[in-house]
Amino acid sequence: MENCIIKSPLGFTEISGDKNGIMKVAVLNSEEKLTDNIPSVLKDCAIQVQEYFDGTRKDFDLKLNPQGTDFQKKVWEQLKTIPYGKTISYLDLSKQLGDVKAIRAAASANGKNPLWIVIPCHRVIGSDGSLTGYASGLHRKQWLLEHESPYKQQSLF
């Protein structure tokens, strides 16, 4: 497996994968040494992550290979259907999965998503509109939702 560290507006980001696909994209809570030479199997992902943060990419087109249970993979596939700039509730997610009672299991799988921003788990919010739960921190979830919002908040000063 190959690894690299790139910088994003939300922190140092680790990308891991191999010829079978990208296995992990994770924002780190510490400063790391940036990778000088990004491995060829990770270059496209690094470019697309940068394009996302630059505002020129709304959808990722990558070969993915996340590791998880069958249920987790089913949840992650469902998350990929949430359009850029849109949100759904955890309840809506469990309904889309066909079991309204699976809300906690769906939320747990959402929290174990290994492909930060590529599989848009940040687009799932509480039924009341609250930014509940986010493994990478609620400040990052809020930033990502504002980044994707068609209504940009402008400063008055």
C-alpha positions in Angstrom: 0.0 0.0 0.0 1.2 3.5 -0.9 0.7 6.6 1.3 1.1 10.4 0.9 0.4 13.5 3.0 -1.0 16.6 1.3 -2.2 19.9 2.7 -5.8 21.0 2.6 -7.6 24.1 4.1 -8.8 21.8 6.9 -5.4 20.2 7.8 -2.9 17.7 6.7 -4.6 15.0 4.7 -3.4 11.4 4.4 -4.2 9.4 1.2 -3.6 5.6 1.1 -4.2 3.1 -1.6 -2.8 0.7 -4.2 -3.6 -0.5 -7.7 -6.9 -1.8 -6.4 -8.1 1.7 -5.5 -8.0 4.4 -2.8 -8.6 2.9 0.6 -8.3 6.0 2.8 -8.5 9.8 2.7 -8.3 11.2 6.2 -7.8 14.7 7.7 -5.2 14.6 10.4 -5.2 16.4 13.7 -1.5 17.0 13.7 1.1 18.5 11.4 2.9 16.0 9.3 5.7 16.1 6.7 4.3 16.7 3.3 5.0 14.1 0.7 7.5 15.3 -1.9 6.9 12.7 -4.5 3.3 11.5 -4.5 3.1 7.8 -5.6 1.5 7.4 -9.1 -1.5 5.4 -7.8 -2.4 8.3 -5.5 -1.7 11.3 -7.8 -5.2 11.4 -9.3 -6.8 11.4 -5.9 -4.4 14.1 -4.6 -5.3 16.3 -7.6 -9.1 15.7 -7.2 -9.0 16.5 -3.5 -7.2 19.8 -4.3 -9.7 20.6 -7.1 -12.5 20.0 -4.6 -11.0 22.5 -2.2 -10.3 24.9 -5.0 -14.1 24.8 -5.9 -13.5 23.4 -9.4 -14.7 19.8 -8.6 -18.0 18.7 -7.2 -17.8 14.9 -7.8 -14.9 12.5 -7.4 -14.0 10.1 -10.2 -11.7 7.6 -8.5 -11.3 3.9 -8.2 -12.2 3.3 -4.6 -11.4 0.3 -2.3 -12.7 1.1 1.2 -12.3 -1.6 3.8 -15.4 -2.4 5.9 -18.3 -4.7 6.5 -20.9 -5.4 3.9 -23.4 -3.1 5.7 -20.8 -0.3 6.0 -20.1 -0.6 2.3 -23.8 -0.4 1.6 -24.1 2.8 3.6 -21.0 4.3 1.9 -22.5 3.6 -1.5 -25.7 5.3 -0.5 -23.7 8.4 0.8 -22.2 8.7 -2.7 -25.7 9.5 -4.1 -26.1 12.7 -2.0 -25.5 15.6 -4.4 -22.9 18.3 -3.8 -24.4 21.1 -1.8 -27.3 19.0 -0.5 -27.8 17.3 2.9 -30.0 14.5 4.2 -30.8 13.4 7.7 -29.7 10.2 9.4 -33.3 9.2 9.4 -33.5 9.8 5.6 -30.4 7.7 5.2 -31.8 4.8 7.1 -35.0 5.0 5.1 -33.0 5.0 1.8 -31.2 1.8 3.1 -34.7 0.2 3.5 -34.8 0.0 7.4 -35.9 3.0 9.4 -34.8 1.1 12.6 -31.2 1.0 11.2 -30.6 4.7 12.0 -28.0 4.0 14.7 -26.2 1.4 12.6 -26.3 3.8 9.6 -24.9 6.6 11.7 -22.2 4.3 13.0 -21.2 3.2 9.5 -21.2 6.9 8.5 -18.8 7.7 11.2 -16.4 4.9 10.1 -16.2 6.2 6.5 -12.5 5.9 5.6 -12.8 8.2 2.5 -13.2 11.7 3.9 -14.9 14.1 1.5 -14.7 11.5 -1.4 -17.6 9.7 0.2 -19.5 12.7 1.5 -20.5 11.7 5.0 -20.4 15.4 6.0 -23.7 15.8 4.1 -25.7 13.8 6.7 -27.2 16.0 9.4 -29.7 15.6 12.2 -33.4 15.6 11.4 -33.6 19.1 13.1 -30.9 20.4 10.9 -28.2 20.2 13.5 -24.6 19.2 12.7 -24.6 16.1 14.8 -21.6 13.9 14.9 -18.6 14.1 12.6 -15.5 12.0 13.1 -13.3 14.8 11.8 -14.8 17.5 14.0 -18.0 19.6 13.7 -15.9 22.6 12.7 -14.8 20.8 9.6 -18.3 19.5 8.8 -19.6 23.1 9.0 -16.7 24.3 6.8 -17.4 21.7 4.2 -21.1 22.4 4.1 -20.5 26.1 3.8 -17.9 25.4 1.1 -20.5 23.4 -0.9 -23.3 25.9 -0.3 -24.6 27.8 -3.3 -25.2 30.7 -0.9 -21.9 32.1 0.1 -21.8 34.0 3.3 -20.2 37.4 2.7 -18.5 39.4 5.4 -19.9 42.8 6.1 -16.5 44.2 7.0 
